[in-house]
Amino acid sequence: MIARDETTVSMPVWVFLHLQKSGGTTIFVHAARNLTFDDQFISMSPWGNKYRQKHSLFPFESRSINARKRARVIAGHRTYYGLKHFTPSSDVRFFTGES
């Protein structure tokens, strides 16, 4: 769903709160195949941190508003509810792999 007002279009940002054995690998592979890594898909994991260090990239929370606007999925063992305060989107949706 796209929320519209007079000047902006806000796409939802999906935050996967990764619980052990809850589909994390499946979510990660799907997002990595379909979204630009560390731009549209942010990995909050040791692997994502190593990638950012290797490429001299800022952590998600420290990026400019324009850079954070591009995020569509944030996932990994280090996600947390407070991430909603770092995304410019007013439509932040949290999910787990548990049914």
Residue, then its C-alpha position, 0 to 999 in steps of 0.5 A: m500500500i502506498a500512502r499519499d499526501e500532497t507532496t510525497v509518496s511513502m513506501p513501507v519499510w519492512v523490518f524483519l525481527h529475526l528470531q532463531k529458526s524463523g526463516g532468516t536465510t530465506i528472507f535474506v536470500h530473497a531480499a538480496r536477489n531482488l533489492t540492491f544490497d545495503d541500499q534497498f536491503i539493509s543487513m543488520s548482521p555481522w555479515g552486513n557490518k563486514y560488508r560496510q567496513k570493507h566498502s567504507l560505508f556508514p551504518f544505516e542509522s548514521r546515513s543521510i535521510n536521502a540514503r535511508k529513504r531508499a531502504r525497503v527491507i531491514a533484516g538480521h539478528r541486530t534489528y530492533y524496534g527502535l529502528k523505526h526512528f531512523t527511517p524517514s518513512s512513516d510506514v514501518r512494518f515489523f514481521t517475524g518468520e513465526s506463523 
